[in-house]
Amino acid sequence: MDFDGVDVFEAIVRSARQDLEEGLWSLYSAFQNYPFPQSLDASPLRDPEKILSDLKSAPLRELSAEALGPYAASAMTTVGSADEFKHFLPRILHLSVISPCSYGFEPPAIASKLALSDWKQWPVAEQTAVANVVYAAWAFKRLQDPDFDPSAWDWILAMARLDLQIESCLGLWVRQPTPNAFLQLARADLKGLYRGNGFWEDIAAEKRRFVLDWVTGTTVENAVIELVEAIPTGEQWQIDRLLDEIEELRRLPWRVEEPLG
């Protein structure tokens, strides 16, 4: 892809943004029949009345991250049920696109909530709406400057947690390369992937191995090297670090039995 052709890149970004916007619209539509809860069951360590008051502070599509965050972070573990979670899920995913690093809106954390709610048993229309947003969020985020939004890898992690088809997304990462896509990859916690730390701890070893094999394979390395001249000079150190990390991971033994410490 010729990145001197700015119009081509901008067209890709516009298309990805449109897909994401359409996905979010469909998500709200898919869950619109789940009513606002009249009360919330909660752990004694929580303040359900305060949480409910914050949730009433604006219409669903306008709820702020500050108002929704405490509920989003504790939903189903210490506050509320799966049906209540479904009411707020469209806005939670929406805010995960807008504010992915805010409390309660990290994409892998939302994926863990979905897994906890046994989302694969939901109606197909609901599953499809969720999956489409996750895919579209990744497709849009990988095109963004990681200095302002380094969340593309978190969406891959969310896909892995939800057992979605990450293969095609990883393939597109190298088939449709952009400078930002590889700078996004350079920000990924690849050591956490290898060790099975953090959110990777809940992901099957064979899936971690698949992603690790992709990262350390020659396809990624060759694509990065081919594109390196398009990377801004001031950012090329990140690409050098990525290539060094890939080489280091290749030398490490793989242990399937359990996450490394």
N, C-alpha and C positions, 0 to 999 in steps of 0.2 A: 504494500500500500504506500502510495506517495504522499507523504505528509506535507509536501510543499503545496499540495492541493487542499487548501484549508476548507474549501467548500465541501469536499467529499467528507472530511472529518466532521464538519458541522452537521452535515446531513445524517451521518450515523448517530450523532448525539441527539439530534431532534427526533429521529425515529425511536431511539431507546427511551427518551423522555416520554414520548407519546404512548409507547407500550406500557410504561410504568403508570402513567396517569390513567390509562384505560383499565389496567389491572386493579388499581386502587378503587376506581369507580365501581367495578364489578364486585369487588370485595365488600364494600358497604352494602351493595344490593343483596348479596348472598346471605348476609347476616342481619338484615333489617328486621326480621320477625322476632328476634330475641329482645325481650323488653328490658328496660332499665330496672334494676333490682330495687325493691322497696326497702330491703334491709340486707345486711351482710353478716354472715357468721364469720367469726374471727377468733384467733388466738387471744388469750388474755394479754399478750404482749403488744397487741395492736389496738388501735382506736378506731373501730369501725364507723362510728358516727362522724368522726373527722374525715375519714377517707370518703364516706358517702357524701358528705357536704362538699368536699373538693370535686367529686365526680359530677355534682349537680351544678357546678359553677359556670358551665357553658354547654351549648349543644355538643353532641358527640363529635362532630367533625371540626369543632373549634376548641376542644379541650386542649389545654397546654400540657407540655411535658411535666411541668411542676405539679399540676393538679392530678394528672393521671399516673405519674411515676410511682408513688408509694403503693398504689393498687397493682400496677403492672408488675412490680418487682415481687410482690407477695401473693399474687393471685394463685389460688388453689393450694398453695403450700401452707399459708397461714390465714388467708382471707378468701372467702367465697368458694363458689362451685364452678364446674365447667360451663354450665349454661350462662352464668353471669359473665364468665370470661369471654364467651362468644359474643356477647353484646358489645364489649369494649375492644375485641380483637381487631376490627378494622382500623380504629384509631391508633391502637398500639403499634400495628404494623406500619401505618402511615407515619407515625412519629419516629419509628425506627429508620425510616428513609430520610426524614428531615433532621433528626437528632440522634444518630445511631450510637453515640457515646454517652448519651444522657442516662441517668439512673432508671433502670427498668426497661430500656429500649435497645439493649445490645441484641443484634440478630441471633446469636447463639443462645442467649438466655430465653428469648421468645420461642425458639425451636424446642428448647427443653420443656417449656410450659406446654407447648403443643403435644410433645411426646407424652407428658404426664397426663394430659387430657384424653389420650388414646384417640388422637385425631384421625387415624387411618380407619376408624369405625364411623366417622361422620358421614353424612350424605355426600355423594360424589360431587355435587355442585359446590359444596363448601370446601372439600379437599382441593378441587380444581382451582377455586378462587385464591386459596392460600398459596398453593404451589406456583400459580402464575405470578403472583406478586413477588415471591421469593426469587424466581428466575429473572423477572424484569428488574428487580432491584439490583441484583448482581450485574446484569447486562449494562445498566446505566452507571452504576458505581465504578465499574472497572475503567470507565472513560474519564473519571474525574481526577483532578489534581490531588494526590494524596496529602499534600500539605494542608489542604482544607477539608478533605474527607477521605480518610484512609481505610474505609470499611469494606472494600470489595472482598477481601479474604474472609471477613466475618460472615459474608453471605454464603461463601463456599462451605464454611464450617456449619452454618445453619442447614444447608442442603444435606450435608453428610449426616447431621443429627436427625433429620427428617426422613432419611433414606430416599431422597430424591435423586434424579439422574444427573449426577455431577459430571459424568464422562463427557457429555456434549459441551458443557460449559468450559471445562478444562481444555477441551479440544479447540473451542473457539478462541480461547485466550491466546493461542499461538497461531491459529489460522487467520485471525483478524487482529494482528498485533498493533498496539499503539504505544507511544512512549509512556503515557499515564498508566496503561495496563501493567507494564513491567515495573514501573515505579511502585504501583500498588503491590505487586508481588514481592518487591524488595522490602516492603514494610511488614510482610507476613511473619508470624511467629513460627518459623519452620522447626525450631528446636522443640517447641511445644507439641507440634505434630509428631515429631519423632518419639518424644518421651511419653506421649499420651497424657500430657498435663492439661489442667484447666478444663475447658469444654470438650477437648478431645478425649478426655477420660471416659466419657459416656458413649464413645463411638467405637464400633467393632474394630478389632485389630486389622481384619482384612481390608476394611475400608480405609483405615489410616495407611495401610501398606500401599493400596492403590494410589492414593494421593501422593504419598512419598515417592513412589516409583515414577509418577508423572513429573514431579518437581525435579528429581535427580536424573531424569532421562536426557538423552542428547537432544530431543526435540525442543525442549524448553531452552536449553543452553544455546543451541544453534539459532533459535528465533531471537533470543536476547542479543547475541553477537551480531546478527544481521541488522538489527535495528539500532545498535548502539550509537551510530552517528546521528540519529534523530533525537537522541536524549540531550536535553540542555546540558551544556558543559558543566555548570555548577551542580548538576544532579548525577553526573556519571559515577561519582564515588559510590553511590548507592547500588549501581549496577555491578561495579567491581566487588562490592561486599556480597551481593547476591550470588555472583559466580563463585566467590570463595566459599560461601556457606554451602552451596550445592556440592562443591568438591569435598568439603569436610563431611557432609552427610553421606556421600558415597562411600567414604572410608569406614563409617561406623557400622557395627554389626546390627542386624535386625533381630529384635526379640518380640515374638508374638505373644508369649504367655501372659505377660502383665506389663502395665505401664512402667517405664523407668522412673526412678525417684526424682 
